[in-house]
Amino acid sequence: MRNLPGLVAALLFIPSAVHANRAEYDAMMLEQAQQSGCMACHTVLPTPRRADGLPPIAPAWRDIALKYRDDPGASERLTHIVMTGANPRSRHWVGKVSTVAMPPNAGAVSEARARRLVNWLLVLVP
């Protein structure tokens, strides 16, 4: 019990998304996205076609936010796609991104982290 004040003090200095301002939260989520490998294919903002004339590998998160902002089931559906991968025969970004389907990411990211990232990207556009 005599270490309780030290424990309380230490807990007060742990960075928390609850107490972060918008810029800090965005930076924290972007760091998580980079650590999880998301940025290998995705970008936050839309990008033009690549130098070879091909479309980007994956949709930009802003485009995803725009597409799904009025869909109440988007968080659950997109989290499922992150974890299990996209169905290559059910493509809804045809012509806007490459033909590569999103692979399953269950081995690279926890479902809780995937859900946090999806929920963050869904509010990138008001």
N, C-alpha and C positions, 0 to 999 in steps of 0.2 A: 504494500500500500504506500510505502514512502516514495516509490517511483511514480506514483500517480500524477503529481504536478508536472514532472518531466514528460510523461506520456501525453498529457493534455497539451502541453506546449508544443510538442513535436507534431501532434495532429493538427494544430492550428496552422502550421506552416506547410502542410501538404497542399500542393496546387489542386484546386477543385473547379470543375466545370460549372458548378453551381454558383461560384463566386467570381467567375471570369467575365470580363466584358466581351462584347461581340467579337472584337478583333483578336483577343486572346483565345477565345473559344474556336474561332476559325483557324487560327494558327495551330492550335492543339489538334484539331480534327485533320487538318492538312498533313501534319506530321504523322498522325496515325495512318492516314491513307498512303503516305510514302513508305512507311515502315511495313505496311501490309502488302505492298506491291501493286496497289491500285493504279498508281500514276505511270506504270509501265505502258498502259494502254489508254487510260482515261486522262482527260484534262478538265480543269474547272470550267474554263470558257471555251466556246467553240473555236476550232482552228480551221484554216483553209485546207484545201487539198494539199497533199504532200508534193514535194518537188517532182516526183515521178508521175504526178497526175492522179494518183490513187487517193481515195477518201481516207480520213483518219481511221485508225484501227478500231476505236470504240467511240460511242457518243460522249460528248462533253456533259459534265454533270449539270451545267446550266440548262442544256437541252432536255435532259432527263427530268429536271425539276419543272420545266415548263410543260412537258408532255403529261406529267402525272400530278400536277398540283391540285387538280380537282377530283382526284381518284382516292376515295377513303381507304381502299385496300392496297394502295401503292406500297406502303412501308412493308407490309407482310409479303407481298408478291416479289418485290425487289430484293428483300433480304433472302428469300428462298432462292432467287436466281443467283445471288452472290455465293451462297453456300453450295448449291448443287450444279450451277452452270446454266447457260442458256441453251434452249433447244435450237439447233442449227436449222431445223426445218420450219421453225416458227419465227421468222425474222421480221421485226417491225421497224428496223432502221434501214431498210433496203435503199441503196443508192446514196445514203448519207454517211455510212461507215463501211469498213471492209466486210468481207464475207466470213471473217473469223468469228466463231461463236465464243462467248465468255466461258472459260473453263470453270469447273468447280473449285471453290476456294476454301472448303472446309478444313483442309490441312494447313492453310496459311493464316487463317483468321478465325477467331471464335465467333459464334453466332451473336453474342452480345456486342462485340466490336462491329460486326457487319451491320447490325441493326442501328447502332449509334451513327455509323458513317452514312447509312441510307437515310436515316431521319435528318441528319445534318444536310445532306445534299438536296433533300426535298424542300428545304426552306431557303435555298440559295436565291430563289426568285420569289418576291412577295406576291 
